[in-house]
């Protein structure tokens, strides 16, 4: 392989983050000796791809469209091999409701939840009796739109607001305790991190504002349990190449809960997956080479 195209941007609320990931990976690939071109996701993307004629494509699209299998389907129709997960896995992991259904069927704990797809379903919320509760779009990433509510009035108002901008909204049990994340790339599961926000939630602002959260490697028996559960999630969802799994841990009962699975995690040099790889002795360039050389991309 000589030529690699990176697709980023688009219309997602996370488009700017994807552009930062694309820039970081482009620099790493150039240092590794590849010819690289960054392409913005737009209507003419097929023409841009044919013009460059890459040997491999690295989709770095956070959110929808792009992380949800849509661009992966286009690339398969055009006949271009690409890094990451295929159409089915991308679509299922992007939809947090379906991800949780699959995890539950494999006996993997995930917070209790209900999915609201239409305003006509709002009366279902009368039966919800667990507060505080987490409300978030079912098909978003980077904690965009995530809220914590404390009563039925806040719950209804928040769901009503989000259902206007998202085709499905998730209401989820709030798990008191600690937050962790664990990365998988090129067949390797990395040392997990504990995420410690300096105030409130690990929301969009906290994720992308330097200094608002602390990250600690977890090398204890709990860390091994998180790695083992990450392996189980990867196998259950048939993930082949790349992902990051987010968890909550309830110390009162010692249970780990899977929150969601991100198949195109942030890949700037300060993102969590590269940080985990660094803890395990890999430079950013070595991580990118690992992802590419694993040869688990879709062709």
SULFENGI-V677925 format. One record per pair of residues at least 12 apart in sequence whose ideal C-beta (glycine too) atoms are under 7 Angstrom apart, sorted by the first residue. I is the first residue (numbers start at 1). J is the second residue. Records with the same first field share a line. If there is no record, write none. Layout:
BEGIN
I: J, J
END
This chain:
BEGIN
1: 55, 56
2: 34, 35, 55
3: 35, 52, 54, 55
4: 29, 34, 36, 54, 55, 56, 58
5: 37, 39, 49, 52, 54, 57
6: 22, 25, 26, 36, 38, 39, 58, 60
7: 39, 41, 45, 57, 59, 60, 61, 71
8: 21, 22, 38, 40, 41, 60, 61
9: 40, 41
10: 41, 61, 65, 66
12: 61, 62, 63, 64, 65, 66
13: 63, 144
14: 62, 63, 141, 142, 144
17: 62, 142, 208, 266
18: 60, 61, 62
20: 268
21: 60, 266, 267, 268
22: 38, 60
24: 267, 268, 269
25: 58, 60, 267, 288
26: 38
28: 284, 285, 288
29: 288
31: 285
32: 285, 289
37: 52
41: 61, 66, 71
46: 78
49: 78, 80
54: 80
56: 81, 82, 83, 297
57: 75, 80, 81, 82
58: 83
59: 71, 72, 82, 84, 264
60: 264, 267
61: 264
62: 141, 142, 264, 266
63: 140, 141
64: 94, 139
67: 90, 94, 141, 263, 264
68: 90, 91, 94, 139
69: 87, 90, 91
72: 86, 87, 90
73: 87
76: 298
81: 297, 298, 299
82: 297, 298
83: 241, 291, 292, 297
84: 241, 242, 263, 264
85: 239, 240, 241, 263
86: 298
89: 237, 238, 239, 263
90: 263
92: 237
93: 237, 261, 263
94: 139
95: 138, 139
96: 138, 170, 260
97: 115, 138, 168, 170
99: 260, 261
100: 113
102: 236, 237
103: 233, 236, 258
106: 236
108: 232, 233, 236, 258
109: 255, 256, 257, 258
110: 257, 258
111: 172, 173, 175, 257
112: 130, 173
113: 170, 171, 172, 173
114: 128, 171
115: 138, 168, 170
116: 159, 163, 168, 169, 171
117: 167, 168
119: 160, 163
122: 156, 159, 160
125: 152, 155, 156, 159, 171
128: 155, 171
130: 173
131: 150, 151
132: 148, 149, 150, 174
133: 149, 155, 171, 172, 173, 174
134: 146, 148, 172, 174
135: 147, 149, 155, 158, 159, 162, 169, 171
136: 170
137: 162, 166, 169
138: 166, 168, 169, 170
139: 166, 167, 168
140: 166
141: 262
142: 204, 207
143: 202, 203, 204, 207
144: 204
145: 162, 166
146: 201, 203
148: 174, 201
155: 171
159: 171
175: 248, 250, 257
176: 250
177: 248, 249, 250, 251
178: 194, 249, 251
179: 195, 202, 248
180: 192, 193, 194, 195, 218, 226, 247, 249
181: 193, 195, 244, 245, 246, 247, 272
182: 226, 227, 230, 245
183: 244, 265, 272, 273, 276
184: 230, 234, 239, 242, 243
185: 242, 273, 277, 287, 290, 291
186: 290, 291, 294
187: 294
188: 290
189: 227, 230, 231
190: 276, 277, 280
191: 217, 218, 219, 223, 276, 279, 280
192: 218, 223, 226, 227
193: 215, 216, 217, 218, 272, 275, 276
194: 216, 218
195: 213, 215
196: 213, 214, 216
197: 212, 213
198: 212, 213, 214
215: 272, 275
217: 279
225: 256
226: 247, 256
229: 256
230: 245
233: 245, 258, 261
237: 261
239: 263
240: 296
241: 291, 294, 296, 297
242: 263, 291
243: 261, 262, 263, 265
244: 262, 265, 272, 273
245: 258, 261
246: 259, 260
247: 259
269: 284
274: 287
END
